[in-house]
Amino acid sequence: MGEARLYQRFDSPPTLSIVTSLYSNAERVEEFYERSVKAAETITNDFEIILVNDGSPDESLVLAVALHERDNRVKVIDLARNFGQHPAMRAGLDYASGELVYVLDGDLEEDPAWLVRFYEKLCLNPDADVVYGVQERREGAFVKNTCGKLYYKFSFFFF
């Protein structure tokens, strides 16, 4: 059933953009790339990975550029300084050329393999324009977890 809807929605496999920001992610850049490529290739061969260096103080930019040099599907945006995660993601979105765009953190807190599940959900709901996930369980300190839960519980009042 999902396959039939896929071809109704797209004449051919869609182009895909994966966008992430990098800030102190040097130890995860290569793994992020490998896992993202593996997930993207299950959907299409026409994809790009946009890595936005958000003024990272570590070697994230050097590693991102090295990935670009060996794989032209990797695009690198180097911001002049640290603007924060959301402006960095927005910069990546501005350059994304895919029919489908997947946004996630480069720290691998979210598994790039989830892209396949999100894509399947999109194919099963042909009227949907957006598919998103909400974490049910967070790693980390009590205060961070509590604030995250409160945000998701009450965000409907503000948005």
GROMACS elastic network, one bead per residue, 0.5 to 0.9 nm:
[ bonds ]
;  ai    aj funct       b0    kb
    1     4     6  0.53812   500
    1     5     6  0.65703   500
    1     6     6  0.87017   500
    1   123     6  0.89098   500
    1   124     6  0.76304   500
    2     5     6  0.52567   500
    2     6     6  0.60639   500
    2     7     6  0.89021   500
    2   120     6  0.69837   500
    2   121     6  0.86363   500
    2   122     6  0.89863   500
    2   123     6  0.55264   500
    2   124     6  0.53988   500
    2   125     6  0.88646   500
    3     7     6  0.65051   500
    3     8     6  0.87515   500
    3   123     6  0.75507   500
    3   124     6  0.87757   500
    4     7     6  0.54661   500
    4     8     6  0.63925   500
    4     9     6  0.87666   500
    4   123     6  0.87200   500
    5     9     6  0.60983   500
    5    10     6  0.85539   500
    5   123     6  0.58771   500
    5   124     6  0.68237   500
    5   125     6  0.83103   500
    5   126     6  0.67519   500
    6     9     6  0.52580   500
    6    10     6  0.61164   500
    6    11     6  0.84752   500
    6    12     6  0.87234   500
    6    13     6  0.81271   500
    6   120     6  0.89775   500
    6   122     6  0.87711   500
    6   123     6  0.54291   500
    6   124     6  0.81674   500
    6   126     6  0.81894   500
    7    10     6  0.50849   500
    7    11     6  0.57333   500
    7    12     6  0.68456   500
    7    13     6  0.79438   500
    8    11     6  0.69347   500
    8   126     6  0.85316   500
    9    12     6  0.88907   500
    9   123     6  0.79390   500
    9   126     6  0.68961   500
   10    13     6  0.63850   500
   10    14     6  0.63374   500
   11    14     6  0.81501   500
   12    15     6  0.89285   500
   13    43     6  0.71495   500
   13    44     6  0.56877   500
   13    45     6  0.82275   500
   13    46     6  0.79582   500
   14    43     6  0.79791   500
   14    44     6  0.66189   500
   14    46     6  0.73291   500
   14    47     6  0.85166   500
   14    98     6  0.75143   500
   14    99     6  0.60470   500
   14   100     6  0.68816   500
   15    44     6  0.69214   500
   15    45     6  0.80342   500
   15    46     6  0.51456   500
   15    47     6  0.55175   500
   15    48     6  0.82427   500
   15    97     6  0.78430   500
   15    99     6  0.52627   500
   15   100     6  0.63434   500
   15   101     6  0.86824   500
   16    40     6  0.75344   500
   16    43     6  0.85236   500
   16    44     6  0.74247   500
   16    45     6  0.87457   500
   16    46     6  0.65201   500
   16    48     6  0.63838   500
   16    49     6  0.85220   500
   16    96     6  0.86008   500
   16    97     6  0.76866   500
   16    99     6  0.59760   500
   16   101     6  0.58157   500
   16   102     6  0.76124   500
   17    40     6  0.89174   500
   17    46     6  0.89063   500
   17    47     6  0.56452   500
   17    49     6  0.58526   500
   17    50     6  0.71178   500
   17    93     6  0.87478   500
   17    96     6  0.58011   500
   17    97     6  0.65269   500
   17    99     6  0.76689   500
   17   100     6  0.62544   500
   17   102     6  0.61602   500
   17   103     6  0.83860   500
   18    36     6  0.77123   500
   18    40     6  0.84033   500
   18    47     6  0.77182   500
   18    48     6  0.62703   500
   18    50     6  0.60072   500
   18    51     6  0.84457   500
   18    92     6  0.89754   500
   18    96     6  0.79603   500
   18    98     6  0.84918   500
   18   100     6  0.85748   500
   18   101     6  0.58664   500
   18   103     6  0.59528   500
   18   104     6  0.77527   500
   19    48     6  0.85016   500
   19    49     6  0.60450   500
   19    51     6  0.62586   500
   19    52     6  0.77098   500
   19    89     6  0.69254   500
   19    92     6  0.58391   500
   19    93     6  0.68646   500
   19    96     6  0.74743   500
   19   101     6  0.72673   500
   19   102     6  0.61672   500
   19   104     6  0.65632   500
   19   105     6  0.83608   500
   19   106     6  0.88041   500
   20    49     6  0.80503   500
   20    50     6  0.63817   500
   20    51     6  0.53569   500
   20    52     6  0.61786   500
   20    53     6  0.88168   500
   20    85     6  0.89670   500
   20    88     6  0.81397   500
   20    89     6  0.62558   500
   20    92     6  0.71507   500
   20   102     6  0.86840   500
   20   103     6  0.60425   500
   20   104     6  0.54929   500
   20   105     6  0.54613   500
   20   106     6  0.55153   500
   21    50     6  0.83126   500
   21    51     6  0.57941   500
   21    53     6  0.59179   500
   21    54     6  0.63056   500
   21    85     6  0.64841   500
   21    86     6  0.86376   500
   21    88     6  0.58971   500
   21    89     6  0.58996   500
   21    92     6  0.77620   500
   21   104     6  0.81144   500
   21   105     6  0.64307   500
   21   106     6  0.60395   500
   21   107     6  0.89696   500
   22    25     6  0.57410   500
   22    26     6  0.80944   500
   22    29     6  0.81349   500
   22    51     6  0.67241   500
   22    52     6  0.58143   500
   22    54     6  0.57250   500
   22    55     6  0.80850   500
   22    56     6  0.65449   500
   22    60     6  0.65441   500
   22    61     6  0.79189   500
   22    64     6  0.89755   500
   22    85     6  0.83681   500
   22    88     6  0.85159   500
   22   105     6  0.79407   500
   22   106     6  0.59518   500
   22   107     6  0.79250   500
   23    26     6  0.80531   500
   23    52     6  0.88009   500
   23    53     6  0.65651   500
   23    54     6  0.56758   500
   23    55     6  0.67553   500
   23    57     6  0.73239   500
   23    58     6  0.78141   500
   23    60     6  0.71371   500
   23    82     6  0.82227   500
   23    84     6  0.88384   500
   23    85     6  0.82875   500
   23   106     6  0.82038   500
   23   107     6  0.85869   500
   24    27     6  0.81241   500
   24    55     6  0.89930   500
   24    56     6  0.54359   500
   24    57     6  0.63783   500
   24    58     6  0.55633   500
   24    59     6  0.77944   500
   24    60     6  0.65909   500
   24   107     6  0.86078   500
   25    28     6  0.53635   500
   25    29     6  0.60902   500
   25    56     6  0.79514   500
   25    58     6  0.76019   500
   25    59     6  0.81205   500
   25    60     6  0.58709   500
   25   106     6  0.67514   500
   25   107     6  0.60107   500
   26    29     6  0.54177   500
   26    30     6  0.80815   500
   26    56     6  0.88575   500
   26    58     6  0.63484   500
   26    59     6  0.54438   500
   26    61     6  0.80553   500
   26    62     6  0.87320   500
   26    63     6  0.70264   500
   26    64     6  0.87836   500
   27    30     6  0.75146   500
   27    31     6  0.82121   500
   27    59     6  0.86707   500
   27    60     6  0.80484   500
   27   107     6  0.89295   500
   28    31     6  0.53373   500
   28    32     6  0.59084   500
   28    33     6  0.85452   500
   28    60     6  0.86977   500
   28   106     6  0.73038   500
   28   107     6  0.63424   500
   28   108     6  0.73025   500
   29    32     6  0.51108   500
   29    33     6  0.61948   500
   29    34     6  0.87404   500
   29    60     6  0.67953   500
   29    63     6  0.68649   500
   29    64     6  0.70121   500
   29    67     6  0.89724   500
   29   106     6  0.70761   500
   29   107     6  0.80641   500
   30    33     6  0.51014   500
   30    34     6  0.62323   500
   30    35     6  0.86433   500
   30    63     6  0.75701   500
   30    64     6  0.82688   500
   30    67     6  0.79077   500
   31    34     6  0.50874   500
   31    35     6  0.60336   500
   31    36     6  0.83067   500
   31   108     6  0.84288   500
   32    35     6  0.53480   500
   32    36     6  0.59239   500
   32    37     6  0.84985   500
   32   106     6  0.64355   500
   32   107     6  0.77398   500
   32   108     6  0.65745   500
   32   111     6  0.86672   500
   32   112     6  0.73675   500
   33    36     6  0.51496   500
   33    37     6  0.60717   500
   33    38     6  0.85665   500
   33    49     6  0.78915   500
   33    67     6  0.80928   500
   33    74     6  0.86960   500
   34    37     6  0.52616   500
   34    38     6  0.62273   500
   34    39     6  0.87488   500
   35    38     6  0.51202   500
   35    39     6  0.62622   500
   35    40     6  0.86060   500
   35   111     6  0.79886   500
   35   112     6  0.59477   500
   35   113     6  0.67812   500
   36    39     6  0.51772   500
   36    40     6  0.60056   500
   36    41     6  0.84879   500
   36    49     6  0.79039   500
   36   111     6  0.86167   500
   36   112     6  0.52171   500
   36   113     6  0.69562   500
   36   115     6  0.83801   500
   37    40     6  0.50971   500
   37    41     6  0.59766   500
   37    42     6  0.87618   500
   37    47     6  0.86217   500
   37    48     6  0.89710   500
   37    49     6  0.82303   500
   37   112     6  0.87274   500
   38    41     6  0.54057   500
   38    42     6  0.68180   500
   38   112     6  0.86032   500
   38   113     6  0.76784   500
   39    42     6  0.55337   500
   39    43     6  0.73074   500
   39   112     6  0.64943   500
   39   113     6  0.50876   500
   39   114     6  0.78667   500
   39   115     6  0.64305   500
   39   116     6  0.63387   500
   40    43     6  0.54483   500
   40    44     6  0.61542   500
   40    45     6  0.73175   500
   40    46     6  0.85639   500
   40    47     6  0.68955   500
   40    48     6  0.88778   500
   40   112     6  0.86906   500
   40   113     6  0.83462   500
   40   115     6  0.74528   500
   40   116     6  0.76913   500
   41    44     6  0.51603   500
   41    45     6  0.54505   500
   41    46     6  0.82632   500
   41    47     6  0.81154   500
   42    45     6  0.81042   500
   42   116     6  0.73469   500
   43    46     6  0.88498   500
   43   116     6  0.72226   500
   43   119     6  0.80128   500
   44    47     6  0.67805   500
   46    73     6  0.86036   500
   46    98     6  0.86287   500
   47    73     6  0.66806   500
   47    98     6  0.71139   500
   48    72     6  0.83296   500
   48    74     6  0.57841   500
   48    75     6  0.70629   500
   48    96     6  0.80423   500
   48    97     6  0.81876   500
   48    98     6  0.76648   500
   49    73     6  0.61571   500
   49    75     6  0.60583   500
   49    76     6  0.84194   500
   49    96     6  0.87149   500
   50    73     6  0.83897   500
   50    74     6  0.59377   500
   50    76     6  0.58421   500
   50    77     6  0.73789   500
   50    92     6  0.62602   500
   50    93     6  0.86363   500
   50    95     6  0.80222   500
   50    96     6  0.72812   500
   51    61     6  0.87489   500
   51    64     6  0.68300   500
   51    74     6  0.73058   500
   51    75     6  0.61705   500
   51    77     6  0.62521   500
   51    78     6  0.84609   500
   51    92     6  0.73209   500
   51   106     6  0.84085   500
   52    55     6  0.89885   500
   52    61     6  0.85455   500
   52    64     6  0.88070   500
   52    75     6  0.83916   500
   52    76     6  0.58704   500
   52    78     6  0.59531   500
   52    79     6  0.72051   500
   52    88     6  0.62364   500
   52    89     6  0.72257   500
   52    91     6  0.74680   500
   52    92     6  0.61576   500
   53    56     6  0.61438   500
   53    60     6  0.70997   500
   53    61     6  0.59350   500
   53    64     6  0.82446   500
   53    76     6  0.73562   500
   53    77     6  0.60556   500
   53    79     6  0.59567   500
   53    80     6  0.89000   500
   53    81     6  0.87572   500
   53    82     6  0.83610   500
   53    88     6  0.76455   500
   54    61     6  0.89900   500
   54    77     6  0.85756   500
   54    78     6  0.67780   500
   54    79     6  0.55137   500
   54    80     6  0.78333   500
   54    81     6  0.63515   500
   54    83     6  0.63823   500
   54    84     6  0.67916   500
   54    85     6  0.73164   500
   54    87     6  0.88104   500
   54    88     6  0.59779   500
   55    58     6  0.89491   500
   55    61     6  0.85625   500
   55    78     6  0.73410   500
   55    79     6  0.60278   500
   55    80     6  0.64553   500
   55    83     6  0.75199   500
   55    84     6  0.88374   500
   56    59     6  0.75341   500
   56    60     6  0.64804   500
   56    61     6  0.72771   500
   56    81     6  0.80045   500
   56    82     6  0.69473   500
   57    60     6  0.79009   500
   57    61     6  0.89798   500
   58    61     6  0.77569   500
   58    62     6  0.87661   500
   59    62     6  0.53007   500
   59    63     6  0.62812   500
   59    64     6  0.86187   500
   60    63     6  0.52568   500
   60    64     6  0.60724   500
   60    65     6  0.86548   500
   61    65     6  0.61081   500
   61    66     6  0.85254   500
   61    76     6  0.81638   500
   61    77     6  0.89790   500
   61    78     6  0.73901   500
   62    65     6  0.52471   500
   62    66     6  0.62320   500
   62    67     6  0.87596   500
   63    66     6  0.50127   500
   63    67     6  0.62935   500
   63    68     6  0.87151   500
   64    67     6  0.51007   500
   64    68     6  0.63219   500
   64    69     6  0.87491   500
   64    74     6  0.80444   500
   64    75     6  0.83840   500
   64    76     6  0.65763   500
   65    69     6  0.62023   500
   65    70     6  0.88158   500
   65    74     6  0.84860   500
   65    75     6  0.83167   500
   65    76     6  0.66027   500
   66    69     6  0.50736   500
   66    70     6  0.65093   500
   66    71     6  0.86296   500
   67    70     6  0.53314   500
   67    71     6  0.59165   500
   67    72     6  0.81742   500
   67    74     6  0.65750   500
   67    75     6  0.88073   500
   68    71     6  0.50742   500
   68    72     6  0.54406   500
   68    73     6  0.71116   500
   68    75     6  0.61672   500
   68    76     6  0.70609   500
   69    72     6  0.65800   500
   69    74     6  0.82801   500
   70    74     6  0.86372   500
   71    74     6  0.58792   500
   72    75     6  0.71685   500
   76    92     6  0.89306   500
   77    91     6  0.80000   500
   77    92     6  0.73584   500
   77    95     6  0.88832   500
   78    81     6  0.84228   500
   79    82     6  0.70966   500
   79    83     6  0.78435   500
   79    88     6  0.76975   500
   79    91     6  0.86935   500
   80    83     6  0.85200   500
   82    85     6  0.84679   500
   82    88     6  0.83336   500
   83    86     6  0.81008   500
   83    87     6  0.61084   500
   83    88     6  0.65621   500
   84    87     6  0.58322   500
   84    88     6  0.61853   500
   84    89     6  0.87135   500
   85    88     6  0.51255   500
   85    89     6  0.60959   500
   85    90     6  0.85976   500
   85   105     6  0.87262   500
   86    89     6  0.50695   500
   86    90     6  0.61372   500
   86    91     6  0.86490   500
   87    91     6  0.62197   500
   87    92     6  0.87127   500
   88    91     6  0.50865   500
   88    92     6  0.64435   500
   88    93     6  0.87447   500
   89    92     6  0.50124   500
   89    93     6  0.61857   500
   89    94     6  0.86468   500
   89   103     6  0.76275   500
   89   104     6  0.87353   500
   90    94     6  0.61681   500
   90    95     6  0.88467   500
   91    94     6  0.51279   500
   91    95     6  0.67537   500
   91    96     6  0.89052   500
   92    95     6  0.53353   500
   92    96     6  0.61949   500
   92   103     6  0.89960   500
   93    97     6  0.83914   500
   93   101     6  0.79560   500
   93   103     6  0.83834   500
   94    97     6  0.84275   500
   96    99     6  0.88563   500
   96   101     6  0.72011   500
   97   100     6  0.84661   500
   97   101     6  0.82226   500
   98   101     6  0.59392   500
  100   119     6  0.88789   500
  102   115     6  0.70897   500
  102   118     6  0.89460   500
  104   107     6  0.87657   500
  104   108     6  0.83089   500
  104   109     6  0.87939   500
  104   110     6  0.67982   500
  104   111     6  0.86256   500
  104   112     6  0.77367   500
  105   108     6  0.63548   500
  105   109     6  0.69337   500
  105   110     6  0.67456   500
  106   109     6  0.78007   500
  106   110     6  0.83256   500
  107   110     6  0.77258   500
  108   111     6  0.56804   500
  108   112     6  0.73642   500
  109   139     6  0.87248   500
  110   113     6  0.85988   500
  110   114     6  0.76463   500
  110   135     6  0.89562   500
  111   114     6  0.56895   500
  111   115     6  0.80928   500
  112   115     6  0.57479   500
  112   116     6  0.83998   500
  113   116     6  0.59859   500
  113   117     6  0.76962   500
  114   117     6  0.51881   500
  114   118     6  0.63126   500
  114   119     6  0.85803   500
  115   118     6  0.51457   500
  115   119     6  0.60883   500
  115   120     6  0.86143   500
  116   119     6  0.50547   500
  116   120     6  0.61707   500
  116   121     6  0.86813   500
  117   120     6  0.50609   500
  117   121     6  0.62627   500
  117   122     6  0.86549   500
  118   121     6  0.51025   500
  118   122     6  0.62489   500
  118   123     6  0.87318   500
  118   131     6  0.62073   500
  118   132     6  0.72725   500
  118   133     6  0.82342   500
  119   122     6  0.50090   500
  119   123     6  0.62362   500
  119   124     6  0.86825   500
  119   131     6  0.80494   500
  120   123     6  0.50881   500
  120   124     6  0.62561   500
  120   125     6  0.87402   500
  121   124     6  0.51292   500
  121   125     6  0.63337   500
  121   131     6  0.71780   500
  122   125     6  0.51801   500
  122   126     6  0.65144   500
  122   127     6  0.84623   500
  122   128     6  0.63908   500
  122   129     6  0.77122   500
  122   130     6  0.75058   500
  122   131     6  0.63810   500
  123   126     6  0.58398   500
  123   128     6  0.86298   500
  124   128     6  0.89222   500
  125   128     6  0.55123   500
  125   129     6  0.88496   500
  126   129     6  0.81144   500
  128   131     6  0.72873   500
  134   152     6  0.81561   500
  135   138     6  0.66221   500
  136   149     6  0.86877   500
  137   145     6  0.82134   500
  138   141     6  0.88981   500
  138   144     6  0.85622   500
  138   145     6  0.61222   500
  138   148     6  0.83462   500
  139   144     6  0.88463   500
  139   145     6  0.75024   500
  140   143     6  0.85133   500
  140   144     6  0.66740   500
  140   145     6  0.67101   500
  141   144     6  0.54035   500
  141   145     6  0.62493   500
  141   146     6  0.86288   500
  142   145     6  0.51444   500
  142   146     6  0.60028   500
  142   147     6  0.85330   500
  143   146     6  0.51422   500
  143   147     6  0.60809   500
  143   148     6  0.85284   500
  144   147     6  0.52535   500
  144   148     6  0.61616   500
  144   149     6  0.86988   500
  145   148     6  0.51355   500
  145   149     6  0.62343   500
  145   150     6  0.86691   500
  146   149     6  0.51749   500
  146   150     6  0.62048   500
  146   151     6  0.85909   500
  147   150     6  0.51355   500
  147   151     6  0.60946   500
  147   152     6  0.87637   500
  148   151     6  0.50996   500
  148   152     6  0.63855   500
  148   153     6  0.86053   500
  149   152     6  0.53584   500
  149   153     6  0.60915   500
  149   154     6  0.86573   500
  150   153     6  0.50314   500
  150   154     6  0.60525   500
  150   155     6  0.80792   500
  151   154     6  0.54753   500
  151   155     6  0.54969   500
  152   155     6  0.53157   500
  152   156     6  0.78199   500
  153   156     6  0.74197   500
  154   157     6  0.58468   500
  154   158     6  0.76875   500
  155   158     6  0.54419   500
  155   159     6  0.62644   500
  156   159     6  0.53099   500
